[in-house]
Amino acid sequence: MKTCFVLCVLSALVYTEVWAATMQVLHSEHKDYPNKCYVEMEKKAYPPGEHHPEGKCYEILCHNDYSYTVNTCGVVIAQPGYHNEIDYTQPYPDCCVNIVKDKD
């Protein structure tokens, strides 16, 4: 049984490789936007909570101490015979890469 589990995990790793990415900013409060997280890459301020910028494939989590976390899909490498498809019209994480088998 243990051998079967190991083989299943290894076969999944052969199929694709995925590295998720998370960025943490410890203090982001801006003097012009009190009580909000100022996200420099967006040039926007967000109140505490979860935010999904339109047309972007990541989420911003603004914490009560005005630090924030950005979660992204990360990097996905499709193996030969497969390709990546991304749908930026969907909010995170539905916009993340899908691995699709190439047509013969």
N, C-alpha and C positions, 0 to 999 in steps of 0.2 A: 504494500500500500504506500509506504514511504517513497519507494522508487517511482511509482506512478505519479505521485504528487510532484516530485522533483522534475520528472520528465515533462509534465504539464507546464510547470513554471518556466522551464528552459525553452520549451517550444513557443510560449508566449513572448519571451524575450527575443527570439529570433524574428518574430513577426514584426515588431516595431520597437523603437527606443523612445522614451519620453522623459524629459527633465522639466519639471514644473519650476516656476520662479516666483519668489516672494521677496518684496523689498519692505523694510521697516524704516520709517523716519521717526525719530524719537521726539522731537519737538518741532511743530510746524506752525504754531500760532503766529499770525502776522498782525502788526499794530493796526492796520487798516481793517482787519476782519477779526475782531475779538470773539472768543468762544467758538472758533471754527478751526478746522484743519486747512491750512493753506498748502495746496499741492502745486509746487513750482512748475512741474512739467505740464500742468493743465492751465496754469495761471488762473486758478479758481479756488474759492474757499467753500468747504463743505461742513455742515453741522455733523455732530457725532451720529454715526449710523453707517449703513451700507449704501454705497452708491455705484451705479453702473453707467459711466459716461456713454452717451449715445454715439454709435459708430465706432466704438473702441472695444477691444476684446480683453478687458481686465476689469477688476472690481477694486474699489477703494473703500477700506474700512477705517472710518475716522473714529478714534477712541475718545473716551471722556476726558483724558488728559491731553488731548489735541495732538497726540502722536497718531500716525496712521500706517496702515499696511496696504500694499498694493499686491494683489494676487493676479498672476497671469497664467496663461496656458503653458508657457514654457516652450521648449524646443521639441519638435517631433520629427524623427527621421524615419521615413518609410523605407522598407527594405525593397530590393529589386522585385518588380512585378506588382508593386503597389504605388500609389501616389497620395499626396495630401490634398484635402479639400477644406476650405475655410469659408464660413458664412458670417461676414461682418454685420449682416442685418439683424443677427440674433444677439441677445444680451449674453454676457459672461455667465456661466461657462458653456452655454449652448453654442457659442461662436467658435469654440476651440476646434482644433484640427480633427478631422475625421480621416482615418486611413481607409482608402478605397482600392480594391483590387483592379488592376488595369484590365481593360477589355482585350481579349485575344485578337 
